[in-house]
Amino acid sequence: MYGQLIAQAENYLRSLYAKDNIAEQLIRKMAELLAAGEANADAACRALRLSRRTLQRRLRAEKTSFQKILNEARALLAVNYLSDARLKSLEVAMLLGYSSISSFTTAFKSWYDMPPAQYRQRFLAP
């Protein structure tokens, strides 16, 4: 009986921790915010119902920052968008909140060590 209670308590604490991971919550929200063209800290705070200071403090506690989460979300979404052959690189850049194709290309190279066009050729060509 005692062992079962301990196991239940541990499961409950793990579920609380998983829900409390602000970085994971933020990265999920960033996908929605980027699609809506609102990839900024104020929009993220509204979406998460947190003050800007609280968001900063909680992200710092998880050893990350808003900019790191935004870049991570963009990197993950870029690969997903590029896998859709109907989307041009410029459209992908705009969906990710970049004002120009060159800024998107520079960012993509920093994430994957190759430009988006080369990524498409190498990993997505039939």
C-alpha positions in Angstrom: 0.0 0.0 0.0 2.8 2.4 1.0 4.6 1.7 -2.3 1.5 2.5 -4.3 1.0 5.8 -2.5 4.6 6.8 -3.2 4.3 5.8 -6.9 1.1 7.9 -7.2 2.7 10.8 -5.4 5.7 10.7 -7.8 3.4 10.5 -10.8 1.4 13.5 -9.6 4.6 15.5 -9.0 5.9 14.6 -12.4 2.6 15.7 -14.0 2.8 19.0 -12.1 6.4 19.6 -13.2 5.5 18.8 -16.8 2.6 21.3 -16.7 4.9 23.9 -15.1 7.6 23.8 -17.7 7.1 27.3 -19.1 9.6 26.8 -21.9 7.5 23.9 -23.4 4.3 25.9 -22.9 5.9 28.9 -24.6 7.2 26.9 -27.6 3.8 25.5 -28.2 2.3 29.0 -28.0 4.9 30.4 -30.3 3.8 28.3 -33.2 0.3 29.9 -32.9 1.7 33.3 -32.4 4.0 33.1 -35.4 1.1 32.0 -37.6 -0.9 35.0 -36.4 2.1 37.4 -36.9 2.4 38.1 -33.2 5.8 36.6 -32.3 6.7 39.0 -29.5 7.1 38.8 -25.8 3.9 40.9 -25.0 1.7 38.6 -27.1 3.3 35.5 -25.5 2.6 36.9 -22.0 -1.0 37.5 -23.0 -1.3 34.0 -24.4 0.2 32.5 -21.3 -1.6 34.9 -18.9 1.6 35.9 -17.3 3.3 39.3 -16.6 6.4 40.0 -18.6 8.5 39.9 -15.5 7.0 36.5 -14.4 7.7 35.0 -17.8 11.3 36.3 -17.7 11.8 35.0 -14.2 10.4 31.5 -15.0 12.4 31.2 -18.2 15.6 32.2 -16.4 14.9 29.6 -13.8 14.8 27.1 -16.7 18.1 28.5 -18.0 16.6 29.9 -21.2 15.1 33.1 -22.6 12.3 34.3 -24.8 14.7 34.8 -27.7 16.0 31.2 -27.4 12.5 29.8 -27.4 11.5 32.0 -30.3 14.5 30.7 -32.3 13.8 27.1 -31.4 10.2 27.4 -32.5 11.2 29.1 -35.7 13.8 26.3 -36.4 11.3 23.6 -35.9 8.6 25.2 -37.9 11.0 26.1 -40.7 11.7 22.4 -41.3 8.0 21.6 -41.3 7.1 24.5 -43.7 10.0 23.6 -46.0 8.7 20.0 -46.3 5.6 21.5 -48.0 6.8 21.9 -51.6 4.0 24.3 -52.3 5.5 26.9 -50.0 8.3 29.1 -51.4 11.2 30.1 -49.2 9.9 33.7 -49.0 6.5 32.5 -47.8 8.2 30.4 -45.1 10.2 33.4 -44.1 7.0 35.5 -43.7 5.2 32.7 -41.8 8.1 32.7 -39.4 8.0 36.4 -38.9 11.1 37.4 -40.9 10.9 40.6 -42.8 13.2 39.4 -45.6 14.4 36.2 -47.2 18.0 37.0 -46.4 17.3 37.2 -42.6 15.5 33.9 -42.8 18.4 32.3 -44.8 21.0 33.6 -42.3 19.0 32.2 -39.4 18.4 28.9 -41.2 22.1 28.5 -41.9 22.9 29.1 -38.2 20.5 26.3 -37.2 21.2 23.7 -39.8 24.6 24.7 -41.4 23.0 25.1 -44.9 20.6 27.4 -46.7 16.9 26.4 -47.0 17.2 25.6 -50.7 20.0 23.2 -50.1 18.1 21.6 -47.1 15.1 21.0 -49.5 17.4 19.4 -52.1 19.2 17.2 -49.7 16.5 16.0 -47.4 13.2 16.5 -49.2 13.9 15.7 -52.8 12.4 12.4 -54.0 
